[in-house]
Amino acid sequence: MSTPAIVMLVVSVLVIWGGLLFALLHLRRADREDAIEQEMHRDL
Amino acid sequence: MSTTTSQDEQAEARRGAFSGRRVFILAAIGSAVGLGNIWRFPYVAYENGGGAFMLPYLVALLTAGIPFLLVEYALGHRYRGSAPLSFARLSRRTEGLGWWQVGICFMIAVYYAAVIAWALSYTVFSFTQAWGEDPDAFFFGDYLRAGDPGVTLEFVPGVLVPLAVVWVALVAVMALGVSRGVGATSVIFIPVLIVAFAALVVQALTLPGAAQGLDALFAPDWSTLADPAVWAAAYGQIFFSLSIGFGIMITYSSYVHRRTDMSGSALVVGLSNSGFELLTGIGVFAALGFMAQASGVAVGEVATSGIGLAFIAFPTIVNEAPAGAVIGVLFFASLVMAGFTSLVSVLEVVISAVRDKFETSRVRATLVVTIPCALISLIGFSTTSGIYVLDIVDHFINRFGILLVAVVSMVVIAWGVRALPRLRDHLNRDGSVPVRGWWIALVSVVTPLALAFILVRELWAVIEKPYGGYPQWMLVVFGWLAAALVAVAGFAIARVPWRPETSLDVGDRPENDTTARSQP
């Protein structure tokens, strides 16, 4: 494989799969924050 | 007010719902990930600049794909109905757009099932490599028994039987309902599909010549970025692969709990679809690299897409590759699973619309929709002329059905009823990704312009040269008339009044506009 092809393969994987991982982690973190917020309001 | 809300909730419980956001996301991924991801994306990327194509592709995903997905999520989630009901609740005058989408889905379901049936047959054929030494002659001659283009009623048992099996499975899944049928299918099939395709990719990467194939796919040709056709291909790929524009995402998001993070979900679904496309690109071109090396030709000479890739190139690869049967089973089983979850979503648009409009039970709506659909599918696509009709209907309904309704609906939503601020507020109510003015600019200007540009190019292409070299009468009947029929029928059905028990005020009541997630 040529170097430009390897670079583009690595960049594509990092951007798309990395982006997906980030989106999944973001969704999980938002869920956790939401759960904590709801718990607080229940206590109040 | 509370009585009305309670009635709405009862109506929603009758419609059915996904058991949670995870199931909704898997179902949406199941709908988006279809045959096009496997057999279209790799070749489109290769043809349009290789590695350089990833740039317009990502731009299209971020400026049109995900923003359009957000419009459909907001519409279905806010207005809590199938495509026609959601459009009717948005504005009484826009209901026809929803029925137009329903008509398109009915048409797609009829022929899409046939391709799944072929893939099902080929999964079995893979064990013995039943296609022999000449997969091309086997597919068109022995398997489909395709003659000259035309219309015949000469049935092919080898297609009729697997097609009937596909329809029986579909009727069973659809009758089970939203949670136990539609949701459960994706919960089972999507993880299995990802594992199966990942195994195929690993196997393909070990083949001699795989690196040549990957080089052909990823070597960037930056000069192509100056070509508008490459950008049109990127926007087209994103549009067709995300299942947007024909009511699926409106329908699915209406089955999600009211307080759900829809913007975060859209990001996950959009990137999952692209992530799977990247995986298929790697697997398909690694295998094509092997095929090119085995044949002693350049990758460009064996690279192909669609039916040619699946039913001719892959059987050739299976013939030549070590453990070829494993590659064949993994590839064709992946096609079956990806196609089946997409087809379930297409049928759900029609069933959900019939249920909402006529207030009928799930099983009755399933039978009313799937039996005629299955009969047309069996009569039309298990004959010796099935592949020609399928090719024409697919070409015209994609362009002058889905693409056209997407442009029209986007213009109507943005400029006709000016609903975008409402939809933006809805997305921000529980969304974890803030949706601001940039989104309104993208979906009111960038997306419609990009899609309209593709539509005009496609229109010009079929006017300039009749599609596929088919007889003119076939293009008129199965192409232009079919595409026009779904639009006309859609707006005609929209004139049928809703049942008195169906409220059209859902979504725009004050309680839906609360910005507080939970007030102390």
HADDOCK unambig.tbl for C-alpha pairs under 7 A between the chains (distance, minus, plus):
assign (segid A and resid 1 and name CA) (segid B and resid 211 and name CA) 5.49 0.50 0.50
assign (segid A and resid 1 and name CA) (segid B and resid 212 and name CA) 6.23 0.50 0.50
assign (segid A and resid 1 and name CA) (segid B and resid 215 and name CA) 5.11 0.50 0.50
assign (segid A and resid 2 and name CA) (segid B and resid 215 and name CA) 6.43 0.50 0.50
assign (segid A and resid 4 and name CA) (segid B and resid 219 and name CA) 5.81 0.50 0.50
assign (segid A and resid 4 and name CA) (segid B and resid 220 and name CA) 6.76 0.50 0.50
assign (segid A and resid 5 and name CA) (segid B and resid 51 and name CA) 6.71 0.50 0.50
assign (segid A and resid 5 and name CA) (segid B and resid 215 and name CA) 5.49 0.50 0.50
assign (segid A and resid 5 and name CA) (segid B and resid 218 and name CA) 4.61 0.50 0.50
assign (segid A and resid 5 and name CA) (segid B and resid 219 and name CA) 4.02 0.50 0.50
assign (segid A and resid 5 and name CA) (segid B and resid 220 and name CA) 6.57 0.50 0.50
assign (segid A and resid 8 and name CA) (segid B and resid 51 and name CA) 5.44 0.50 0.50
assign (segid A and resid 8 and name CA) (segid B and resid 218 and name CA) 5.92 0.50 0.50
assign (segid A and resid 9 and name CA) (segid B and resid 218 and name CA) 6.01 0.50 0.50
assign (segid A and resid 12 and name CA) (segid B and resid 54 and name CA) 6.94 0.50 0.50
assign (segid A and resid 16 and name CA) (segid B and resid 271 and name CA) 6.48 0.50 0.50
assign (segid A and resid 16 and name CA) (segid B and resid 274 and name CA) 6.81 0.50 0.50
assign (segid A and resid 16 and name CA) (segid B and resid 275 and name CA) 5.77 0.50 0.50
assign (segid A and resid 17 and name CA) (segid B and resid 275 and name CA) 5.69 0.50 0.50
assign (segid A and resid 19 and name CA) (segid B and resid 271 and name CA) 6.88 0.50 0.50
assign (segid A and resid 20 and name CA) (segid B and resid 268 and name CA) 6.09 0.50 0.50
assign (segid A and resid 20 and name CA) (segid B and resid 271 and name CA) 5.25 0.50 0.50
assign (segid A and resid 20 and name CA) (segid B and resid 272 and name CA) 6.28 0.50 0.50
assign (segid A and resid 23 and name CA) (segid B and resid 267 and name CA) 6.28 0.50 0.50
assign (segid A and resid 23 and name CA) (segid B and resid 268 and name CA) 5.58 0.50 0.50
assign (segid A and resid 24 and name CA) (segid B and resid 268 and name CA) 6.27 0.50 0.50
assign (segid A and resid 27 and name CA) (segid B and resid 264 and name CA) 5.83 0.50 0.50
assign (segid A and resid 30 and name CA) (segid B and resid 432 and name CA) 6.17 0.50 0.50
assign (segid A and resid 41 and name CA) (segid B and resid 520 and name CA) 5.39 0.50 0.50
assign (segid A and resid 44 and name CA) (segid B and resid 520 and name CA) 6.75 0.50 0.50
